[in-house]
Amino acid sequence: MTELETRSGGCHCGRVRFTARGAFDAAISCNCSICGKRGHWLAFVPAGDFELEQGADSLSDYQFNHRRIHHLFCATCGVGSFGRGTAPDGSAMVAVNVRCLDDVDLTAVTVTAYDGRSA
């Protein structure tokens, strides 16, 4: 079983900072129209295991298609360190961009392709 850990992260300029508890040794790489361009590696955590510590006033929200996912990004530097949405069971989830976690060893992350383009 994957071990849960609490990690901090944020955007490039530092205006957006968060902590999240989850398994960050694995992520998905989605090929949907936005993820394919942004290059995110996403790990999902329940909303209750995510805390936005600073930068709520610095976030911009982009939604498209069915408008179910809030693709949040820093209005200053443009980095999308996380997004908010709903899991298939209806629970609130946060998609953490593993690339935005502090001191993450990206070579140790198992990345699985997800065909969001066809979903």
N, C-alpha and C positions, 0 to 999 in steps of 0.2 A: 504494500500500500504506500502511496506517495505521502510524504510527510508535509504537513501544513506548516507554513512559516509566515511570520509577519515581516513585511518588507516596506520600505519607503520608496517613493519615486516622485516624479514630476516632469515638468516641461523643461525646455532648454534654458529659458531665461530665469527660471526659478520662481516665477509668480504663482504657478500652480504646484501645490505639494499635497501628497496624500500618503496614507498608510493603508495597506491591504493585507488580509490574512488569507492565504490560499496555497495551492501547489503551483509553484512557478518553475518547475523543472521540465514542464511540457507546455506547448502552446500550439495554436493553430495558425496557419497562414492561409487566409481566405483570398479567393480570386474574384470576389464581387467587384463591381465597378469602382467603389471607393477604396476598399482594402488593397486591391491590386495596385493602385496608384500610390497609396500611402506606405505600403510595406510593413504594416503592423504585424507583430506576433502577439496573439491574444490568449490570455488565460482568464477564465471566468470565475468570479467569486460572488457569493450572495451579497446583496446590497448591505446587509447588516455587518459584513466583514470588511467594509470599505469605509474609510473616513477621509473626507476632503478637509485637509488641515488649513489650507489657505488658497485663495485665488478664485473663489466662487464668482467674484465680480469681474474676473479676467477671462472667464470662459465664454466662448461663442458656441452656439448649437447649430448643427447642420443636420437636416433630415431630408430624406428623399424617398421615392417609391411609396411604400406603404406607411412611411413615417412612424415606424415602431421603434427605431433605434435612434437615440440621441448621440450623434457623433460629435463629441465635445472637443474643443481645441482652444489653446491659449490665443487670445486675440492679439497678443504682443508678438510672440515668436512663431505661432502657427502650429506648434507641436500638439498632436492629439495623444495624450498620455492615457486616456481612458474614455469609455463610453458607457451609456446606461441603456438598459433595455429590459425585456421580460423573457424569462426562460420558458420553454415549452409547457411547463406545469403552471405557468402564470405568476411565478415568484419573481420579484425584482432582482436583477443581476447587474453586475458591473463587469465590463470587458476591460481588463487591464492590459495595456501595451507593455509586454515584458521588456521591450527595448528601452522603456522609460524607467525601469527600476534602478535604483542606485546600486552600483557595483555588481551588477549581474554578469555572470560568466556566460555569454551567449553561446560559447562552444559546448556548454553542458546542457543546453536546452534542447529537448527532443521536439522537433517541429513537424507537425502533421498537416498536410495539405487538406483544405476544405473547399469543396466546389460550391461556393456561395453564388457564383454566376448562374448556376442551374437551379438553385434552391427557390 
